[in-house]
């Protein structure tokens, strides 16, 4: 493996610009960015430099996905850090932040560091892991080092195991004392359970999947997210609200403040932009997510809010389950689905439909996560930064089928769809980890650090 690389003839998308240029990488770091009106021939390159000609392709910073569930430890029959990081890299994701509802739940420093150890041995992408919150682990939360942990995850709605934080005193303590970014899943559990009883009375155990957005309703989402925002305003908490799904919630977020100055930030996931409630009849329980996919109006208003910067980040909430688990009745089927391999491709399809620009995609998937989480030396193409890159061919096709799905669960909600772009190369810390379907697994990703 060569330590030095020269990517030439690229169309580089970075910080609001698209320009032609070359990038020189030395020992994993961006050493030189050459910007040209017209690319000149490269001359006098030494033999120890790996030259990659990106002619006709766009080069973007590696995608940073701030919300994934890679299921390890405890649920490895669905997914593990190796399999899902491999799928992520193939999808242009070079860094991920993984959630704490594994088994056991990540509620202590010891359990948190165990996940970092696993990732250091197995992950092809860079990684960070959230500290989990429960009603009774405040001391463990406060021990967490903001420098090397992305944040604390608070489930303010039904979740896994002991991770529903529904004690208002505990929430006040977390919001007032946490030195970490507080990331929240916002759905009001009492509202959901009231709706469950209404639909059980009508349908018994055979509730149709179309009822999902009515059970986990826009009112349940708004009641919880508005509580999180109000607490953050009281305590000046650094709050990040995950996977927003309703038009109503958009009124809670500000687009008049520069992103780097926001104390309250927001996220939308690819599936809430791609699907709406009319799709339940086609996809059934495969598109059962929490929060639920909601109406076409919600979908459209989310996209508007994204373009208007009320929504700051595009993520996946990648949450695989086996197809056997997903082929079940409403109350038995788990929520979530696999997305990391195809999230960038999905957003590029929106570009092909003239719904979003390439610059905006890079802003929301690469730059904004780095800014929101204060990720050190990633998310941008800058001299001195780590060389996390993706090469994209917007004139190629990618068909999703059984032969090329990399998730351990073996299925995708996009199965049978042909995307109008292809990811050809992914570089992680300067290493060419993925190239046209082939992987170099000899070097693993790094633990993310944060400038806090």
PyMOL commands that set and color helices and strands:
alter all, ss='L'
color gray80, all
select helices_A, chain A and resi 81-90+109-122+138-143+168-177+189-203+209-215+218-235+248-252+259-261+270-274+277-287+296-307+323-326+343-352+358-373
alter helices_A, ss='H'
color red, helices_A
select strands_A, chain A and resi 4-14+17-26+29-36+49-53+58-61+63-69+93-98+126-129+131-132+152-156+182-186+239-241+264-269+313-315+318-319+389-393+398-399+418-419+422-428+431-435+438-439
alter strands_A, ss='S'
color yellow, strands_A
deselect
rebuild
show_as cartoon
